[in-house]
């Protein structure tokens, strides 16, 4: 794709996310294949903030997927 088309698609994606929290925008953009630095530029933040948000998000998802312990007699 050309750079222009990629930019348009990126803007459409961000427009669709609208007022979603920054963490949600970061999740979506990471899944779309953007790098931390690219996301930081798009959202007006730093790559370190993007990396920390992505880490926290993964950690929360793992926390929610834990299987309940089975009590053995």
Secondary structure, DSSP 4 states (H G I P E B T S, - for coil): --HHHHHHHHHHHHHHHTT--HHHHHHHHHHTT--HHHHHHHHTS-HHHHHHHHHHHHHHHHHHTPPPPPPP-
